[in-house]
């Protein structure tokens, strides 16, 4: 990583409040080049608190953009951080309308030349894409990283029509804790307490809404750009990582947006900006790459940004299974179109007699983290134990085979029960027997005719079920085997259906694995500049004498046949900011299930956040507890929030909900 200290422009920054038509003011931090000429503005718009939670990351890129001649602006969404107003659901109509107003306000400032770009990762990538679909006139280009165009089937809530047990719950619990954080008196003054209490009175766990919509309905269509790609008028640079759950969005965007206004980039990365150097790498000079994009679309410079292939992707070489890799070997390839003329579908027919697939309910404990962040236990370990809990079909690799895109499976199934799930994984099996997970996919059998409907299986009926797996770029070497592993359970990623324990019968005749095989002869070598950022903020991470708990711990109660997975998401821990803020954060997620009982599934998430300013005698703590259990007919959720200021409990509320299992 190169830390840059000298730029074409000297810079300045200020905090300000952006007025909205209803009188609400959003808190913003603006870095600007020192110049008499107006410049384009770049906007990053998030609920994640610019004065603390994202401040270290913000400081890596916003001053860098300002030093290259842009007004780089970070804004907190209404009801979050130091912005006024009440929090809303994620990507609500209010949030997006506010975003449009912010774009227009920036364009009208005397230091802006009227052109605006948006960028962001995850939430910020989502709303960049969604606001681009609302087409405010000043918004000319966006960079959307690790985001989705499909809020139902490619987000943290549902996968293949099934409830995502691992992140439907964990992210709802995280946002419950995040929404309850108070404004900071250093930046809003004495009004912080009244603002906080008003927010807390409006808090409602996101989980209730998400579980109320178990099919693809209008709630999920809102903000899903895939409903109308033609609405996006801005130029789009779509970026993802093969170890990020949103990577398929990049493939869809380069397929459906006009080729003169879109480019795609997929590396081996986790859910992180590609310049941060968090594993797996290699990291790239991403800020320089985006500068080419901004200079082309916002300054009219000939940077070659649109001369790049439509899609640049990293084809990873084979690697032994591990939960973390500093760098994955591979090569960059370019595609002139998507679907690519360099990719051909190769069908591998399944062989053998019909087999009963009745996976233990703890199948999936070795799935790894849904959102890898670059931590040591994020990625899936050796899959041999998982493979043994389902049906496996191996295919020889006589010569190196590159797979690029989304594999597809066609499975002939017979089920004796009306509900169930099928999970397909593709693994790379080395000569020593080790099994590396390459990609996977899920189908809720009652969603096999569409995610917007529920069609129970006729008990005893046989049907062909077809679904895609997540996209990947991977090179299988000769002498290895390509394995298709099929299971009927995948906990805690997928919340089990009541009938999951019955499994299904898989008939290999009429079943196949379809792989998108890329020609090896067509290679356009590409290199990127060294990662570069501006000077770090100077946040301190105090050492602790306590032994850190494991990131992922699996506990088996042999007598009960019960399995417990404990996860420490490790978002940040304790840190001390240059402005005097002490920020302490702790979270633990727990997932339990018994071998033979899908109704034993339980999730729990506990959060504690403390924000402390000794110089202001300000000391606040947020503690939350979130749980989900189930019956055959209902999800049972319980949420609790306790907020204190000093020794005073200023807010305490518990929610208990019974939500019918209509589809998930």
ABEGO torsion letter per residue (X at the ends): XBBBABBABBBBBBBBBBBBAAGBBBBBBBBBBBBABBBBBBBBBBAAGAAAAAAAAAAAAAAAAAAAGBBBBBBBBBGBEABBEBBBBBGBAAAAAAAAAAAAAAAABAABAGBBBBBEBEAAAAAAAAAAAAGBAABABBBBBGBBABAAAABAABBGGBBBAAAAAAAAAAAAAAAABBBBAAAAEAAAAAAAAAAAAABBBAAAAAAABABBBAAAABGBAAABAAABABBBBBBBBAABAAAAAAAAAAAABBAAABBBBBBABBBBBAAAGBOBOBBBBAAAAAAAAAAAAAAGBBAGAAABBABBBBBBBBBBBBABBABBBEBBBBBABOBBAABBBBBBBBBEBBBBBBBBAABGAAAEBABBAGBAAABBBBAAAAAAABBBBBBBBABBBBBBEBBBBBBBBBBABABEBBBBBBBBBBAAGBBBBABBBBBBAAAAAEAABBBBBBBGBBBBBBBBBBBBBBBBBBGBBBBBBBBABBOAABBBBAAAAAEBBBBABGBBBBBBBBBAABBBBBBBBBBBBBBBAGBBBBBBABBBBBABBBBBBAAAGBBBBBBBAGAAEBBBBAAGBBBBBBBBBBBBBBAABAAABBBBBBBBBBBBBAAAGBBBBBBBBBBBBBBAABBBBBBBBBBBBEABBABBBBBBBBBBBAAX
